[in-house]
Amino acid sequence: MTFKDHFSRDSAAYRENRPSYDINLVDILAAPVKGRDLAVDVGCGNGQFSRLLARRFDHVIAADGSASQIAESEARPNIDYRVATAETLDLKPECADLITVVQAAHWFDRDTFYKVADKALKPGGALALVGYGLTRISPEIDAAIDDFYDRGIGKYWPPERAHMDNAYADFDFPYPEITVDAYTMSVEWSFEQLRGYLNTWSAVGRAQKVLGFNPLDAFAAKLQEVWGGARTRTIRWPMFMRYGLKP
């Protein structure tokens, strides 16, 4: 399967403008797992989540198919960054206590990746596919962003994006699933920070390439009106996941 790279167009902007997870998400994913020797973060991007894993696990392998994303990562003594796709990542048999895929599983050839993961996980180790959908801010702002997402740039979304819209409900999953605690990512952002985030959407990049201009520029004026005079607002992303333990 050819690696589909939708996020190398401006890896530095992606690093600066994407929301940040916190250690609570790691604790939720790690809670059912006995070992803390090795976590593997697949489709790690610039290593944002990998660095949190490194606070709870002795060693982390963080892999992404985009060399430019890996180039934006921050070194940690217990993180091994690798340029490798989910389907070609070479891991030792039964080495991993936890394998995470955050906001990336919809790009994978999942049948091949599941074989890679099953080989690498220890018995009792966990596989977690985690994602988040559209921002939730206020009814008026949400409606504007939803309209831009669906009608403004809808035709420029890659087909894989549909998996995010249904919260991975259409995925097969290789293990019996268990329910873990819910998690909502939340940040306090200015209007310009929100605009910077929206500009990292892959459909915005594709639309700009096709149209010759950035459609976000015109939408930003409408968004500014519903944003109002607040300096910052609370931005939330409720997260969903598929989670199971290898027998």
Steps between C-alpha positions, in 0.01 A plus 500: 500500500634841404552736791250787475675807636248777562693681772853575377399818313587703810617276783609794716151654481350163585720482809411853610127498432369160596337457843697326774403190691582467868632224722147398601452338159815292547382391843163393359663293225762349729272413793392151378859404407733335752838584347666835445808389307413610146231706329487534122339812351412437134424789268657722763532817290738732681496285814255707701336197663823299499656745744214445744536124469867543590395632841329171587697235306867409522542514125292629208530423129338783301451443128357702214520466124574872457868586537414870532267431792769297676743785435274726711507263799667582831766260620456307823751250636245220510332564162616326183361698206473312172389586148278201426141437400256302711520216249882479483600572860746234610450399864623208704246228581305555823696811596226759559271558796293763319461602136327830437371660182374853562312678220662282232342152474267606218804540271628145557460173317352364820519129416876529448544727802305263725743222410794727588335594829404144593854379444644781714257500792563295809212279612284732707635804316260760368423646160336844503364680196414852613349791312308823531253676278394861460553771758223584743500862620150652497186428296559797267871434445444126465235556232733726300792255518275204416374683191854582387600137560205355306420754228795735483774239460305175515599375156869544578509258791674170422252209509669361812364795696159330507639259758551793737144617447364168625754469784665189352176305549546334159843358584565135562702454819727204572436451874208484743432861587475657840368839605742742661438842650386780270734785416439849363789708371462865598702816439459873551558663161480839338323547169833500316600172663173342388556635149851354501358161595238509227776578251664165583196309376603284206194610300604865533840415355347303215248775423771763494703293257203452265349849527818705514381681813426405859122464561561548871574869441141579402352273764709662774304825471172316565658303782628820660144634518366202694815483713411838648719716718641231727880495519504123539246220506502142624541263205401135558547181303318198648714198414392154389694175496510133418689319775578137573749264660686226317400165650 
